């Protein structure tokens, strides 16, 4: 089954109110994950976030020479540290780093980069080389090996469409747009056996997962409440739901959500300022929520985009580029800056050269947060040193 068919098929069973045929619910029981309390929350910035205007080399004259129209004034940037500083919209990122809870990983990318949004996202979500194509995501492969049989809510995707990163051989993840409305009820029939049609059986397994997942999500929501007031934005609402599910002991290992709007070819200064403010406010609320619940040490938040932007501006914005920073919040990270400052004097055809492969970050997460051997899902890159 190819990726598009998978997304079309599983999208039928996700989000909102849903009525399912009874025969689709007669299979499987939910098992617990093998390992304990740690979980990872991914926030994907769709469109290619401009890393150079997010974590800014304000002390490098080339930054201003190459970005005559969109450079941020060095008096406006905040949290200055070793020649780097945050965009003024990211005031709480700077605070989280000062608290020792945020690590910046600079110049993250991969060899032979691709500037297509769809393909680069696919590379990040499958953790493969840019010239290789596979149907399972890196987190889906992890969950296939880490779950004891099958667990409907091992991974939670807060979105309206499924995410390739979570796709495995088993439906160990579920996509939910509004957990509060995700209430599935169906009468189970006895005596239904698996058919000789593997695709039909897969559909049945997905449908069963949706029913099981609905029950588990509602139980977790019943055990939790929002301790703080979140902003009224889509990302904030998704992170508030994730916080509720974590506090309600859903025990999912992976949560995934996204924020779109980072394809800033035009009018970048205004658009980027607003998007980064949305990101900052949502994440800081989530951070405060977890800290108040004394759960921040158990939750690792990963913020990334499929690529950065070109170093030189285009007069109004920036075009698709390559390497960019990643941000790690919580999970007892070291609260530091990893990697060298962007080398603006040594570019690859106008783009930043990547220094740290994103799969090395994945290896660190799997090894140090999930207690899992990353080589088992085909990652050969060594973990990033000094992250946790």
C-alpha positions as CSV (number, residue, x, y, z in Angstrom):
1,X,0.0,0.0,0.0
2,X,1.6,3.3,-1.0
3,X,1.7,6.4,1.1
4,X,-1.1,8.3,-0.6
5,X,-3.4,5.4,-0.4
6,X,-2.5,5.0,3.3
7,X,-3.2,8.6,4.1
8,X,-6.5,8.5,2.2
9,X,-7.5,5.3,4.0
10,X,-6.6,6.2,7.5
11,X,-7.9,9.7,7.1
12,X,-11.3,8.2,6.9
13,X,-11.0,7.1,10.5
14,X,-9.6,10.2,12.1
15,X,-10.9,13.2,14.0
16,X,-14.3,14.4,15.1
17,X,-17.5,12.3,15.5
18,X,-17.4,9.0,13.6
19,X,-19.7,6.1,13.1
20,X,-18.1,2.8,12.1
21,X,-19.6,-0.4,10.8
22,X,-19.9,-3.0,13.7
23,X,-17.7,-5.6,11.9
24,X,-14.7,-3.3,12.1
25,X,-14.5,-3.5,15.9
26,X,-14.1,-7.2,16.7
27,X,-10.4,-7.4,16.8
28,X,-7.4,-6.9,19.1
29,X,-6.7,-5.8,22.7
30,X,-4.6,-2.9,23.8
31,X,-1.3,-3.6,25.4
32,X,1.0,-1.3,27.3
33,X,4.2,0.0,25.9
34,X,7.4,-1.7,27.1
35,X,9.0,1.4,28.7
36,X,8.0,4.1,31.1
37,X,7.3,7.7,31.5
38,X,9.4,9.6,28.9
39,X,7.7,11.0,25.8
40,X,8.7,13.3,22.9
41,X,6.6,16.1,21.5
42,X,7.4,17.2,17.9
43,X,6.4,20.6,16.6
44,X,7.0,20.8,12.9
45,X,7.3,24.2,11.3
46,X,5.9,23.7,7.8
47,X,7.1,25.8,4.9
48,X,10.8,26.1,5.6
49,X,11.5,28.3,8.6
50,X,14.2,31.0,8.1
51,X,16.7,29.9,10.7
52,X,19.0,32.9,10.2
53,X,16.2,35.2,11.3
54,X,15.1,32.9,14.1
55,X,18.4,32.4,15.9
56,X,20.4,35.3,14.5
57,X,24.2,35.7,14.0
58,X,23.8,39.4,15.0
59,X,27.5,39.8,15.5
60,X,28.5,38.8,12.0
61,X,28.8,41.7,9.5
62,X,28.0,39.4,6.6
63,X,24.5,38.8,8.0
64,X,23.8,42.5,7.4
65,X,25.6,42.6,4.0
66,X,23.7,39.6,2.6
67,X,20.3,40.6,4.1
68,X,20.0,44.2,3.4
69,X,16.2,44.1,3.4
70,X,15.3,41.7,6.2
71,X,18.2,41.7,8.7
72,X,17.1,42.2,12.3
73,X,18.8,45.1,14.1
74,X,21.4,43.9,16.6
75,X,19.7,46.2,19.2
76,X,16.4,44.4,18.8
77,X,17.5,40.8,19.2
78,X,17.3,39.2,22.6
79,X,19.2,36.6,24.7
80,X,22.6,37.4,23.2
81,X,25.0,34.5,23.7
82,X,28.3,34.0,21.9
83,X,27.4,36.0,18.8
84,X,23.9,34.6,18.5
85,X,20.5,35.8,19.7
86,X,16.8,35.2,19.3
87,X,14.3,37.0,17.2
88,X,12.5,39.6,19.4
89,X,9.2,37.6,19.0
90,X,11.0,34.7,20.8
91,X,11.4,36.4,24.2
92,X,10.3,33.3,26.0
93,X,12.6,31.0,24.1
94,X,15.4,33.2,25.5
95,X,13.9,32.9,29.0
96,X,13.7,29.1,28.6
97,X,17.3,28.9,27.6
98,X,18.3,31.2,30.5
99,X,16.4,28.7,32.8
100,X,18.6,25.9,31.4
101,X,15.7,24.2,29.7
102,X,16.3,25.0,26.0
103,X,19.1,23.8,23.7
104,X,19.8,25.2,20.2
105,X,21.3,22.8,17.7
106,X,22.8,24.8,14.9
107,X,23.2,24.0,11.2
108,X,21.1,20.9,11.1
109,X,20.4,19.4,7.7
110,X,21.4,16.4,5.6
111,X,23.6,15.5,2.6
112,X,22.4,16.4,-0.9
113,X,19.5,18.5,0.3
114,X,16.2,18.8,-1.5
115,X,14.3,22.1,-1.8
116,X,10.9,20.6,-2.4
117,X,8.6,21.1,0.7
118,X,6.9,17.7,0.2
119,X,10.0,15.7,-0.5
120,X,12.2,17.3,2.3
121,X,9.4,16.7,4.8
122,X,9.3,13.1,3.6
123,X,13.0,12.8,4.2
124,X,12.8,14.1,7.7
125,X,9.7,11.9,8.5
126,X,11.3,8.7,7.2
127,X,14.9,9.4,8.3
128,X,16.3,8.2,5.0
129,X,18.9,9.5,2.5
130,X,17.6,12.1,0.1
131,X,17.8,9.6,-2.8
132,X,15.9,6.7,-1.0
133,X,12.2,6.2,-0.7
134,X,10.4,4.1,1.9
135,X,6.8,3.8,3.1
136,X,7.3,3.7,6.8
137,X,8.2,6.7,9.0
138,X,11.0,6.6,11.5
139,X,8.7,6.9,14.5
140,X,6.4,4.3,13.0
141,X,9.3,1.8,12.7
142,X,10.3,2.6,16.3
143,X,6.7,2.0,17.6
144,X,6.5,-1.3,15.6
145,X,9.4,-2.6,17.6
146,X,8.7,-1.0,20.9
147,X,5.0,-1.8,21.3
148,X,4.1,-5.1,22.7
149,X,1.9,-6.3,19.8
150,X,-0.2,-3.3,19.1
151,X,-1.2,-0.1,21.0
152,X,-3.7,2.3,19.5
153,X,-2.4,5.4,21.3
154,X,1.4,4.8,21.3
155,X,1.6,7.9,19.0
156,X,-0.8,10.8,18.9
157,X,-0.9,13.2,15.9
158,X,-2.8,16.4,16.5
159,X,-3.8,17.3,13.0
160,X,-6.5,16.8,10.3
161,X,-4.3,14.5,8.2
162,X,-2.0,11.6,9.1
163,X,1.7,12.0,9.4
164,X,4.1,9.8,7.5
165,X,6.6,9.9,10.5
166,X,4.2,7.8,12.5
167,X,3.3,5.2,9.9
168,X,4.5,1.7,10.6
169,X,3.4,-1.8,9.8
170,X,1.0,-1.7,12.7
171,X,-1.5,1.2,13.4
172,X,0.2,2.2,16.7
173,X,-0.7,5.9,16.3
174,X,-3.9,7.8,15.8
175,X,-4.7,11.2,14.3
176,X,-7.1,13.5,16.2
177,X,-8.1,17.0,15.3
178,X,-10.2,17.7,18.5
179,X,-9.7,15.1,21.3
180,X,-12.8,16.4,23.1
181,X,-15.0,15.4,20.2
182,X,-13.2,12.2,19.5
183,X,-15.8,9.9,20.9
184,X,-16.3,6.7,18.9
185,X,-19.0,4.2,19.9
186,X,-19.8,1.0,18.1
187,X,-21.3,-2.4,19.0
188,X,-18.9,-5.2,18.8
189,X,-20.0,-8.4,17.1
190,X,-18.8,-11.8,18.2
191,X,-17.3,-14.5,16.0
192,X,-15.8,-12.2,13.3
193,X,-12.6,-13.8,11.9
194,X,-9.8,-12.3,9.9
195,X,-10.3,-12.6,6.2
196,X,-8.0,-13.8,3.4
197,X,-7.7,-10.2,2.3
198,X,-4.7,-8.5,4.1
199,X,-5.8,-5.0,3.1
200,X,-9.3,-5.5,4.5
201,X,-7.7,-6.9,7.7
202,X,-5.5,-3.8,7.9
203,X,-8.6,-1.6,7.6
204,X,-10.3,-3.6,10.4
205,X,-7.2,-3.1,12.6
206,X,-7.2,0.6,12.0
207,X,-10.8,0.9,12.8
208,X,-10.4,-1.1,16.0
209,X,-7.5,1.2,16.9
210,X,-9.7,4.2,16.5
211,X,-12.3,2.8,18.9
212,X,-9.7,1.8,21.4
213,X,-7.9,5.1,21.0
214,X,-11.1,7.1,21.6
215,X,-11.7,5.2,24.8
216,X,-8.2,5.8,26.1
217,X,-8.2,9.5,25.1
218,X,-11.5,10.1,26.9
219,X,-10.2,8.4,30.0
220,X,-7.0,10.6,30.0
221,X,-9.1,13.8,29.5
222,X,-11.3,12.9,32.4
223,X,-8.3,12.7,34.7
224,X,-6.8,16.0,33.7
225,X,-7.5,19.7,33.3
226,X,-5.8,22.8,32.0
227,X,-3.8,24.4,34.8
228,X,-3.0,27.6,33.0
229,X,-4.6,29.8,30.3
230,X,-3.3,29.1,26.8
231,X,-3.5,31.6,23.9
232,X,-6.4,31.3,21.5
233,X,-4.5,29.9,18.5
234,X,-4.5,26.5,16.8
235,X,-1.0,25.5,17.9
236,X,-1.8,26.6,21.5
237,X,-5.0,24.5,21.5
238,X,-3.1,21.4,20.2
239,X,-0.4,21.8,22.8
240,X,-3.0,22.3,25.5
241,X,-4.6,19.0,24.4
242,X,-1.2,17.3,24.5
243,X,-0.6,18.6,28.0
244,X,-4.0,17.2,29.1
245,X,-3.3,13.8,27.6
246,X,0.2,13.7,29.2
247,X,-1.2,14.8,32.6
248,X,-4.1,12.3,32.2
249,X,-1.5,9.4,31.9
250,X,-2.3,8.4,28.4
251,X,1.3,7.1,28.3
252,X,1.8,7.8,24.6
253,X,5.5,7.8,23.7
254,X,5.2,10.3,20.8
255,X,3.0,13.4,20.2
256,X,3.1,15.3,16.9
257,X,1.7,18.6,15.8
258,X,2.6,21.4,13.4
259,X,2.5,25.1,12.6
260,X,2.2,26.3,9.0
261,X,3.1,29.6,7.3
262,X,6.9,29.6,7.1
263,X,7.3,29.8,3.4
264,X,8.3,33.5,3.5
265,X,9.2,34.4,-0.1
266,X,7.5,37.8,0.3
267,X,6.8,40.3,3.1
268,X,8.9,38.2,5.4
269,X,9.5,40.6,8.2
270,X,5.8,41.0,9.1
271,X,4.8,37.4,8.4
272,X,7.8,35.8,10.2
273,X,7.3,38.1,13.3
274,X,3.7,36.9,13.6
275,X,4.5,33.2,13.1
276,X,7.3,33.2,15.6
277,X,5.1,35.0,18.1
278,X,2.5,32.3,17.7
279,X,5.2,29.7,18.2
280,X,6.7,31.4,21.2
281,X,3.4,32.0,23.0
282,X,2.1,28.5,22.5
283,X,5.3,26.7,23.5
284,X,5.9,28.9,26.5
285,X,2.4,28.1,27.8
286,X,3.0,24.4,27.2
287,X,6.3,24.7,29.0
288,X,4.8,26.5,32.0
289,X,2.0,23.9,32.1
290,X,4.4,21.0,32.2
291,X,6.6,22.7,34.8
292,X,3.7,23.4,37.1
293,X,2.7,19.7,36.8
294,X,6.3,18.7,37.5
295,X,6.5,16.8,34.2
296,X,9.0,18.9,32.2
297,X,11.8,16.5,32.9
298,X,9.7,13.7,31.4
299,X,8.7,15.5,28.2
300,X,11.2,16.4,25.4
301,X,9.9,19.0,22.9
302,X,11.5,19.1,19.5
303,X,11.0,22.1,17.2
304,X,12.2,21.8,13.5
305,X,11.4,22.6,9.9
306,X,12.0,20.8,6.7
307,X,14.7,23.2,5.6
308,X,16.0,26.7,6.2
309,X,16.1,29.6,3.7
310,X,18.7,31.1,1.4
311,X,21.3,33.2,3.1
312,X,20.9,36.2,0.8
313,X,17.4,37.8,0.8
314,X,15.4,38.3,-2.5
315,X,14.4,41.8,-1.8
316,X,11.3,41.1,0.2
317,X,11.9,37.6,1.7
318,X,13.9,34.5,1.3
319,X,13.8,31.5,-1.0
320,X,14.2,27.8,-0.1
321,X,17.5,26.9,1.5
322,X,19.1,24.1,3.4
323,X,20.5,23.9,7.0
324,X,18.7,25.6,10.0
325,X,18.6,25.3,13.8
326,X,16.5,22.8,15.8
327,X,15.3,23.6,19.3
328,X,15.1,21.1,22.1
329,X,13.0,22.0,25.2
330,X,12.7,20.1,28.4
331,X,13.6,16.4,29.0
332,X,16.6,17.5,31.1
333,X,18.5,18.8,28.1
334,X,21.7,20.7,28.9
335,X,20.3,24.1,28.0
336,X,23.2,25.0,25.7
337,X,24.1,25.9,22.1
338,X,25.5,23.0,20.1
339,X,27.4,23.4,16.8
340,X,29.3,26.3,15.4
341,X,27.7,29.6,14.5
342,X,26.6,29.7,10.9
343,X,29.6,30.2,8.6
344,X,28.3,32.9,6.2
345,X,31.7,33.2,4.5
346,X,31.7,29.6,3.4
347,X,28.5,28.8,1.6
348,X,27.4,26.1,-0.8
349,X,26.0,27.9,-3.8
350,X,24.5,30.5,-1.5
351,X,23.3,28.1,1.1
352,X,24.5,27.2,4.6
353,X,26.5,24.0,4.8
354,X,24.9,21.5,7.2
355,X,27.1,20.5,10.2
356,X,24.8,18.2,12.1
357,X,22.7,15.5,10.4
358,X,19.1,15.6,11.7
359,X,19.3,11.8,12.1
360,X,22.0,12.3,14.8
361,X,19.3,14.2,16.8
362,X,16.9,11.4,16.2
363,X,19.5,8.9,17.5
364,X,20.0,11.0,20.6
365,X,16.3,11.0,21.3
366,X,15.9,7.3,20.7
367,X,18.9,6.3,22.8
368,X,18.7,8.8,25.6
369,X,15.0,9.4,26.0
370,X,13.4,6.2,24.7
371,X,16.1,3.7,25.8
372,X,16.1,2.3,22.3
373,X,18.8,1.2,19.9
374,X,18.4,3.6,16.9
375,X,20.3,1.2,14.6
376,X,17.3,-1.1,14.7
377,X,15.3,1.3,12.6
378,X,18.1,1.9,10.1
379,X,19.7,5.0,11.6
380,X,23.5,4.8,11.4
381,X,24.4,8.4,12.5
382,X,25.9,8.8,15.9
383,X,24.0,10.7,18.6
384,X,24.6,14.3,19.1
385,X,27.1,14.8,22.0
386,X,26.1,17.1,24.9
387,X,22.4,17.3,24.3
388,X,21.1,15.5,27.4
